[in-house]
Amino acid sequence: MGDHAFEKGTVGAAPALVDGGAVRASAPGPVEFKTHVDPSPELETVVLNFGPSDYATIGTFFVVNALGGWRFGGAIRGPTAGTTGMLGALAGFLYCYGQTSYKLMGIKPW
């Protein structure tokens, strides 16, 4: 290990002196956000910044809700599955829209 290796038993102990100066552990640096911050992103901007994971999230919301609608639909399984699937897709879209908006506003890291 390097010069700043810590022994297991010395964690929490006073810093050791090396060449007359105390050795201090450095904290991780701040999270770097994208340089472009838009305080009020428009719908088109947000949707154009959707990534593959956002579309996968929307699809997952759709499938899970459609399967739930099929399972609990009773005599009208098809229409219930279609309705709950579309509501799930809407929920997934709104979730991804919020997360991407936060990223464009600089509230969350990319």
Backbone hydrogen bonds, N-H to C=O, Kabsch-Sander energy under -0.5 kcal/mol:
donor,donor_aa,acceptor,acceptor_aa,energy
5,A,2,G,-1.0
10,T,7,E,-0.9
11,V,8,K,-0.8
13,A,10,T,-2.2
18,V,16,A,-0.5
18,V,21,G,-3.2
21,G,18,V,-1.8
23,V,16,A,-2.1
24,R,22,A,-0.6
33,F,31,V,-0.6
37,V,35,T,-0.8
38,D,36,H,-0.5
38,D,104,L,-2.6
46,V,42,E,-2.3
47,V,43,L,-2.6
48,L,44,E,-2.3
49,N,45,T,-0.8
49,N,46,V,-0.8
50,F,47,V,-1.5
54,D,51,G,-0.6
55,Y,51,G,-1.7
56,A,52,P,-2.1
57,T,53,S,-2.0
58,I,54,D,-2.3
59,G,55,Y,-2.3
60,T,56,A,-2.3
61,F,57,T,-2.5
62,F,58,I,-2.3
63,V,59,G,-2.8
64,V,60,T,-2.6
65,N,61,F,-2.1
66,A,62,F,-2.7
67,L,63,V,-2.6
68,G,64,V,-1.9
69,G,65,N,-2.4
70,W,66,A,-2.4
71,R,67,L,-2.5
72,F,68,G,-2.3
73,G,69,G,-0.6
76,I,73,G,-1.5
77,R,74,G,-0.7
80,T,76,I,-2.0
81,A,77,R,-3.0
82,G,78,G,-2.5
83,T,79,P,-2.5
84,T,80,T,-2.8
85,G,81,A,-2.2
86,M,82,G,-2.2
87,L,83,T,-2.3
88,G,84,T,-2.2
89,A,85,G,-2.4
90,L,86,M,-2.2
91,A,87,L,-2.4
92,G,88,G,-2.6
93,F,89,A,-2.6
94,L,90,L,-2.6
95,Y,91,A,-2.2
96,C,92,G,-2.6
97,Y,93,F,-2.8
98,G,94,L,-2.2
99,Q,95,Y,-2.3
100,T,96,C,-2.7
101,S,97,Y,-2.3
102,Y,98,G,-2.3
103,K,99,Q,-1.7
104,L,100,T,-2.5
105,M,101,S,-2.2
106,G,102,Y,-0.6
106,G,103,K,-0.8
107,I,102,Y,-2.4
108,K,102,Y,-1.1
